[in-house]
Amino acid sequence: MSAAIGARRPSFAGALAAVALAALAVRGCGLAGQPGLADDRNCGASAVNFVERGQIGPTMWHHPHLRDLLVYASGSLAGFGRVGVVLPSLLLGVLSVVVLGLLGRRLAGPAAGLAAAALAALDSLHVDYSRQAVQEIYTFAFAATGVLLALLYAERRRGVWLVAAGVAFGLGLGAKWSVAFPLAVTAAWLVAAEARARAAGDLAAGPRAVFAIAALLLLPAAVYLLTWTPWMIRGHDLSDLVELHARMAAEARVHQGFNPFNLDLPHAAWMWFVRPVAFADFTFGPSGPVPVVAVTNPLVWLATIPAVALVARRARRQRRPEDVLLVALFVATYLPFVLLSRPIWVHSALAVLPFALVAVGSAATDLARAGPRARSLVLGWALLSALAAAPLLALATGHGMELGALRGLVERFRPDARFEGAGPR
């Protein structure tokens, strides 16, 4: 009887596929029928300028330009309307849910992987930026993919996995420089493992360490440079690229973020996992304003720091290298944002979120094994988290004004009075 029940239990692949389909359904809900945000239109224009003319702008000149390449490719295929310009983010958003499930399985087991994937599928910030043309979701997708591929290499010792990891990290750098932090941790983790192997007498460890350095430092740099091809072939050389990057870095040090409606929003990274935070965008449709409000789920985000602490405690007690890597990835990616003195909006947290969600999934599944009472508490938390996600997803997909119970919350994010009525009449 028990064998028959076990035979009917869904496989990891089947469960992860179901989570991915749910993620796609949530992210695609009403997308084609909604007017685009100002950032969506500007990203479309920037993509055309960069690819066809080698010009930078009009939006986010201080970030790298993989986004322009991907938006131009999707816009050329599907048109530069709402769906065409957000298609790269939509696809990467859904793909990143699958990648996170696989990464969680490698780091903490199948149950933790499925939990992390489900949390990502229902995360309002992840959903919001999977529906926008800006590059925020790229950092989540490519950072998680790079770490996963590096772990596959460490397990199977097939060089193609590490080369693929280097390409993924290079693409991540082409989206935002913050991907350099998980890249550095992953490279250091692999090299340290090879150093221990060399000390134990493995003579092949030295060449493998050199290969790891080349694949995770030189290859990502080469991929990053390739993303600048449209700009380079229009008369610019490496000295121009160096000068431009110096200006980009100078802007990044003082950049105040884009807040065109003068909203009073949290703008410090230390708040991300300590209190609920939000970001809001607005556009205008035939029937009036369409607010898009991403509010972090407190039952998930506020569990992050305790979860990381539990994983760190397990790493100290059980000496699991995967736990050490997970904690290092979270701390090394999160801490630079905390130390920034300038305003930093919550969408930048998507670079940290893969490792936060894996830690939460890992801690939850670990606690569920502690006994029936602990299991009941974890199941209750999971149910409440899913219930809390429902209204937050309505806000993140632009349906907040349609639901009376949420209208009051949406009104708290009203634009500054001088912007009222700024939309088309």
C-alpha positions as CSV (number, residue, x, y, z in Angstrom):
1,M,0.0,0.0,0.0
2,S,2.7,2.5,0.9
3,A,4.6,1.6,-2.3
4,A,1.5,2.4,-4.3
5,I,1.1,5.8,-2.5
6,G,4.8,6.5,-3.2
7,A,4.4,5.6,-6.8
8,R,1.6,8.2,-7.2
9,R,3.7,11.0,-5.6
10,P,4.7,13.6,-8.2
11,S,8.3,13.7,-9.3
12,F,10.5,16.6,-8.7
13,A,10.5,17.5,-12.4
14,G,6.7,17.3,-12.6
15,A,6.2,19.4,-9.5
16,L,8.7,22.0,-10.8
17,A,7.0,22.1,-14.2
18,A,3.7,22.8,-12.4
19,V,5.2,25.6,-10.5
20,A,6.7,27.0,-13.7
21,L,3.3,26.9,-15.4
22,A,1.7,28.7,-12.4
23,A,4.5,31.3,-12.7
24,L,3.8,31.9,-16.4
25,A,0.0,32.2,-15.7
26,V,0.5,34.8,-13.0
27,R,3.0,36.8,-15.0
28,G,1.0,36.7,-18.2
29,C,-2.3,37.7,-16.5
30,G,-3.8,40.6,-18.5
31,L,-0.3,41.6,-19.7
32,A,-1.2,42.2,-23.4
33,G,-4.2,44.3,-22.5
34,Q,-2.4,46.7,-20.2
35,P,-0.8,49.9,-21.5
36,G,3.0,50.0,-21.2
37,L,4.9,51.9,-18.5
38,A,7.1,54.8,-19.4
39,D,10.1,52.6,-18.7
40,D,8.8,50.1,-21.2
41,R,8.5,52.7,-24.0
42,N,11.9,54.2,-23.1
43,C,13.5,50.7,-23.2
44,G,12.1,50.1,-26.6
45,A,13.5,53.4,-27.9
46,S,16.9,52.8,-26.2
47,A,17.1,49.4,-27.8
48,V,16.6,50.8,-31.3
49,N,19.1,53.6,-30.6
50,F,21.8,51.3,-29.3
51,V,21.5,48.5,-31.9
52,E,20.8,50.5,-35.0
53,R,22.8,53.7,-34.3
54,G,25.2,52.8,-31.5
55,Q,23.7,55.5,-29.3
56,I,23.0,55.2,-25.6
57,G,19.7,56.3,-24.1
58,P,17.2,57.7,-23.5
59,T,17.0,55.6,-20.4
60,M,19.5,54.2,-17.9
61,W,22.7,55.1,-19.7
62,H,24.7,54.2,-16.6
63,H,23.8,50.5,-16.8
64,P,25.2,47.9,-19.2
65,H,23.3,47.2,-22.4
66,L,22.3,43.5,-22.6
67,R,18.8,44.7,-22.1
68,D,19.0,46.7,-25.3
69,L,20.1,43.7,-27.3
70,L,17.4,41.4,-26.0
71,V,14.6,44.0,-26.2
72,Y,15.6,44.8,-29.8
73,A,15.6,41.1,-30.7
74,S,12.2,40.5,-29.2
75,G,10.8,43.8,-30.6
76,S,12.0,42.9,-34.0
77,L,10.1,39.6,-33.8
78,A,7.0,40.6,-31.9
79,G,6.8,44.4,-32.4
80,F,7.8,47.1,-30.0
81,G,4.4,47.1,-28.3
82,R,3.8,46.1,-24.7
83,V,4.4,42.4,-25.1
84,G,7.3,42.8,-27.5
85,V,9.5,44.9,-25.2
86,V,8.7,42.9,-22.0
87,L,9.1,39.5,-23.6
88,P,12.7,39.0,-22.5
89,S,11.8,39.8,-18.9
90,L,8.8,37.5,-19.1
91,L,10.7,34.6,-20.4
92,L,13.6,35.1,-18.0
93,G,11.2,35.5,-15.1
94,V,9.6,32.1,-15.8
95,L,12.9,30.4,-16.6
96,S,14.4,31.8,-13.4
97,V,11.7,30.1,-11.3
98,V,12.8,26.7,-12.8
99,V,16.5,27.6,-12.3
100,L,15.9,28.5,-8.7
101,G,14.2,25.2,-8.1
102,L,17.2,23.3,-9.5
103,L,19.6,25.5,-7.6
104,G,17.7,24.9,-4.4
105,R,17.8,21.2,-5.0
106,R,21.6,21.3,-5.5
107,L,22.1,23.4,-2.4
108,A,19.6,22.0,0.1
109,G,17.6,19.1,-1.5
110,P,14.5,18.7,-3.6
111,A,11.9,19.9,-1.1
112,A,13.9,23.1,-0.5
113,G,14.2,23.6,-4.3
114,L,10.5,23.3,-4.9
115,A,9.8,25.6,-1.9
116,A,12.1,28.2,-3.3
117,A,10.7,28.0,-6.8
118,A,7.1,28.3,-5.4
119,L,8.1,31.4,-3.4
120,A,9.6,33.0,-6.4
121,A,6.6,32.1,-8.6
122,L,4.4,34.0,-6.1
123,D,6.7,36.8,-5.2
124,S,5.2,40.2,-6.1
125,L,8.4,41.9,-6.8
126,H,9.6,39.1,-9.1
127,V,6.2,39.1,-10.8
128,D,6.2,42.9,-11.3
129,Y,9.6,43.0,-12.9
130,S,8.9,39.9,-15.0
131,R,6.3,42.2,-16.7
132,Q,8.6,45.2,-17.3
133,A,11.2,45.8,-20.0
134,V,13.8,47.0,-17.6
135,Q,16.6,44.6,-16.7
136,E,16.0,44.0,-13.0
137,I,14.8,40.4,-13.5
138,Y,18.0,39.6,-15.5
139,T,20.1,39.8,-12.4
140,F,18.0,37.2,-10.6
141,A,18.0,34.9,-13.7
142,F,21.6,35.0,-14.7
143,A,23.1,35.0,-11.2
144,A,21.1,31.9,-10.2
145,T,21.9,30.2,-13.5
146,G,25.6,30.9,-13.2
147,V,25.8,29.4,-9.7
148,L,23.7,26.4,-10.7
149,L,26.0,25.6,-13.7
150,A,29.1,26.0,-11.6
151,L,27.7,23.5,-9.1
152,L,27.0,21.1,-11.9
153,Y,30.6,21.4,-13.0
154,A,31.8,20.8,-9.4
155,E,29.7,17.6,-9.3
156,R,30.3,16.2,-12.7
157,R,33.7,17.7,-13.7
158,R,32.6,18.4,-17.2
159,G,34.2,21.6,-18.5
160,V,31.2,22.6,-20.6
161,W,29.2,23.3,-17.5
162,L,31.8,25.8,-16.2
163,V,32.0,27.4,-19.6
164,A,28.3,27.8,-19.6
165,A,28.5,29.3,-16.1
166,G,31.0,31.8,-17.3
167,V,28.7,32.8,-20.2
168,A,25.7,33.1,-17.8
169,F,27.7,35.3,-15.4
170,G,28.9,37.4,-18.3
171,L,25.3,38.0,-19.5
172,G,24.4,38.9,-15.9
173,L,27.2,41.5,-15.9
174,G,25.8,42.8,-19.1
175,A,22.6,43.5,-17.3
176,K,23.9,45.0,-14.1
177,W,27.3,45.0,-12.4
178,S,25.8,43.7,-9.1
179,V,26.1,40.1,-10.6
180,A,29.9,40.5,-10.0
181,F,29.3,39.7,-6.3
182,P,27.8,36.2,-6.7
183,L,30.3,35.6,-9.5
184,A,33.2,36.4,-7.2
185,V,31.8,34.1,-4.5
186,T,31.3,31.2,-6.9
187,A,34.8,31.6,-8.3
188,A,36.4,31.8,-4.9
189,W,34.4,28.7,-3.7
190,L,35.6,26.6,-6.7
191,V,39.2,27.7,-6.4
192,A,39.2,27.1,-2.6
193,A,37.8,23.6,-3.2
194,E,40.6,22.9,-5.7
195,A,43.2,24.2,-3.2
196,R,42.0,21.7,-0.6
197,A,42.1,19.0,-3.2
198,R,45.6,19.9,-4.2
199,A,46.7,19.9,-0.5
200,A,45.2,16.4,-0.3
201,G,47.5,15.2,-3.1
202,D,45.3,15.7,-6.2
203,L,47.8,16.8,-8.8
204,A,45.0,17.7,-11.3
205,A,43.6,20.3,-8.9
206,G,46.0,23.0,-10.0
207,P,45.1,23.0,-13.7
208,R,41.4,22.8,-12.7
209,A,41.8,25.9,-10.5
210,V,43.4,27.8,-13.5
211,F,40.5,26.6,-15.7
212,A,38.0,27.9,-13.1
213,I,39.7,31.3,-13.0
214,A,39.7,31.5,-16.8
215,A,36.1,30.4,-17.1
216,L,34.7,32.6,-14.3
217,L,36.8,35.7,-14.8
218,L,38.2,36.0,-18.3
219,L,35.1,34.4,-20.1
220,P,32.5,36.6,-18.3
221,A,34.7,39.7,-19.2
222,A,34.7,38.6,-22.8
223,V,31.0,38.1,-22.9
224,Y,30.4,41.5,-21.3
225,L,32.6,43.2,-23.9
226,L,30.6,41.5,-26.7
227,T,27.4,43.1,-25.4
228,W,28.9,46.4,-26.4
229,T,29.4,45.4,-30.0
230,P,26.8,47.8,-31.6
231,W,28.5,50.7,-29.8
232,M,32.0,49.6,-30.6
233,I,31.5,49.1,-34.3
234,R,30.4,52.7,-34.8
235,G,33.8,54.3,-34.3
236,H,34.5,53.7,-30.6
237,D,37.6,52.0,-29.3
238,L,38.7,50.5,-26.0
239,S,39.9,53.8,-24.6
240,D,36.4,55.2,-25.3
241,L,34.9,52.2,-23.5
242,V,37.1,52.8,-20.5
243,E,36.2,56.5,-20.3
244,L,32.5,55.7,-20.6
245,H,32.8,53.1,-17.8
246,A,34.5,55.7,-15.6
247,R,31.5,58.0,-16.1
248,M,29.1,55.2,-15.5
249,A,30.8,54.3,-12.3
250,A,30.8,57.9,-11.2
251,E,27.1,58.1,-11.9
252,A,26.4,54.8,-10.0
253,R,28.1,56.3,-6.9
254,V,25.6,59.2,-6.6
255,H,22.6,58.0,-8.6
256,Q,19.3,58.8,-6.9
257,G,17.2,56.4,-8.7
258,F,14.2,57.0,-11.0
259,N,11.2,58.3,-9.0
260,P,9.4,60.5,-11.6
261,F,6.2,60.8,-9.5
262,N,8.0,61.9,-6.4
263,L,6.7,59.0,-4.3
264,D,7.7,58.6,-0.7
265,L,9.1,55.1,-1.0
266,P,11.6,53.1,1.2
267,H,15.1,53.6,-0.3
268,A,17.5,51.8,2.0
269,A,18.6,48.2,1.5
270,W,18.8,47.4,5.2
271,M,14.9,47.6,5.2
272,W,14.4,44.9,2.6
273,F,14.3,41.9,5.0
274,V,13.4,43.9,8.1
275,R,10.0,45.5,7.2
276,P,7.6,45.3,4.2
277,V,8.8,47.6,1.4
278,A,7.3,48.6,-1.9
279,F,7.9,50.2,-5.3
280,A,5.2,51.7,-7.4
281,D,4.8,52.6,-11.1
282,F,2.0,54.2,-13.0
283,T,0.6,54.4,-16.5
284,F,-2.6,55.5,-18.0
285,G,-5.3,53.5,-19.8
286,P,-8.6,54.4,-21.5
287,S,-10.4,54.3,-18.2
288,G,-7.8,56.1,-16.1
289,P,-4.6,55.5,-14.1
290,V,-3.2,52.0,-13.9
291,P,-1.0,51.7,-10.8
292,V,1.5,48.8,-10.5
293,V,2.5,48.4,-6.9
294,A,5.0,45.7,-5.7
295,V,4.8,45.2,-2.0
296,T,7.1,42.5,-0.5
297,N,5.4,39.6,1.2
298,P,6.3,40.0,4.9
299,L,5.8,36.4,5.7
300,V,8.5,35.5,3.2
301,W,10.9,38.4,3.1
302,L,11.0,38.9,6.9
303,A,11.9,35.2,7.3
304,T,15.1,35.7,5.3
305,I,17.5,36.8,8.0
306,P,16.4,34.1,10.5
307,A,16.6,31.5,7.7
308,V,20.1,32.6,6.7
309,A,21.1,32.4,10.4
310,L,19.7,28.8,10.6
311,V,21.6,27.8,7.4
312,A,24.8,29.3,8.9
313,R,24.3,27.4,12.1
314,R,23.8,24.2,10.2
315,A,26.9,24.9,8.1
316,R,28.9,25.3,11.3
317,R,27.6,22.1,12.9
318,Q,27.5,19.8,9.9
319,R,30.3,21.3,7.8
320,R,28.2,21.3,4.6
321,P,30.0,23.2,1.9
322,E,26.7,23.9,0.1
323,D,25.5,25.8,3.2
324,V,28.7,27.8,3.4
325,L,28.3,28.7,-0.3
326,L,24.6,29.8,0.2
327,V,25.4,32.0,3.2
328,A,28.3,33.5,1.4
329,L,26.3,34.2,-1.7
330,F,23.6,36.0,0.3
331,V,25.9,38.0,2.5
332,A,28.3,39.0,-0.3
333,T,25.5,40.1,-2.7
334,Y,23.4,41.9,0.0
335,L,26.0,43.7,2.0
336,P,27.3,46.0,-0.7
337,F,23.7,47.4,-1.1
338,V,23.4,47.9,2.6
339,L,26.7,49.8,2.7
340,L,25.6,52.2,-0.1
341,S,25.0,55.7,1.2
342,R,22.9,56.8,-1.7
343,P,19.2,55.8,-2.1
344,I,18.6,52.3,-3.4
345,W,15.2,51.1,-4.4
346,V,13.8,47.6,-3.7
347,H,13.9,46.4,-7.2
348,S,17.7,46.1,-6.8
349,A,16.9,43.3,-4.2
350,L,16.2,41.0,-7.1
351,A,20.0,40.4,-7.3
352,V,19.9,39.1,-3.7
353,L,16.5,37.3,-3.8
354,P,17.6,34.0,-5.3
355,F,19.8,33.2,-2.4
356,A,17.3,34.6,0.1
357,L,14.5,32.4,-1.2
358,V,16.7,29.3,-1.3
359,A,17.7,30.0,2.4
360,V,14.0,30.4,3.3
361,G,13.1,27.2,1.5
362,S,16.0,25.3,3.1
363,A,15.2,26.5,6.6
364,A,11.5,25.7,6.2
365,T,12.0,22.2,5.0
366,D,14.6,21.6,7.7
367,L,12.2,22.8,10.4
368,A,9.5,20.6,9.0
369,R,11.6,17.5,9.8
370,A,11.8,18.4,13.4
371,G,8.5,16.8,14.4
372,P,4.7,17.0,13.9
373,R,4.3,20.3,15.7
374,A,7.1,21.9,13.7
375,R,5.7,20.5,10.5
376,S,2.3,21.9,11.3
377,L,3.8,25.3,11.9
378,V,5.7,25.3,8.6
379,L,2.6,24.2,6.7
380,G,0.6,27.0,8.4
381,W,3.3,29.5,7.4
382,A,3.2,28.3,3.8
383,L,-0.6,28.6,3.7
384,L,-0.6,32.1,5.1
385,S,2.2,33.1,2.8
386,A,0.2,31.9,-0.2
387,L,-2.9,33.7,1.0
388,A,-1.0,36.9,1.6
389,A,0.5,36.6,-1.9
390,A,-2.9,36.8,-3.6
391,P,-3.7,40.5,-3.0
392,L,0.0,41.4,-3.5
393,L,-0.1,39.8,-6.9
394,A,-3.2,41.7,-7.9
395,L,-1.3,44.9,-7.0
396,A,1.8,43.8,-8.8
397,T,-0.1,43.0,-12.0
398,G,-1.9,46.4,-12.1
399,H,-5.3,45.2,-10.9
400,G,-5.4,47.0,-7.5
401,M,-7.8,49.7,-8.6
402,E,-10.3,47.0,-9.7
403,L,-10.6,45.5,-6.3
404,G,-12.3,47.6,-3.7
405,A,-10.5,46.0,-0.8
406,L,-7.1,47.0,-2.3
407,R,-8.1,50.5,-3.5
408,G,-7.3,52.1,-0.2
409,L,-3.8,50.6,-0.2
410,V,-3.2,51.8,-3.8
411,E,-4.3,55.3,-2.8
412,R,-1.4,55.4,-0.4
413,F,0.9,55.4,-3.4
414,R,-0.8,58.4,-5.2
415,P,1.7,60.5,-7.2
416,D,2.6,63.9,-6.0
417,A,-0.2,66.4,-6.6
418,R,1.7,68.2,-9.3
419,F,1.7,65.1,-11.4
420,E,-2.1,64.4,-11.1
421,G,-3.8,64.4,-14.5
422,A,-0.4,64.0,-16.3
423,G,-1.7,61.1,-18.4
424,P,-3.4,61.3,-21.8
425,R,-6.9,63.0,-21.8
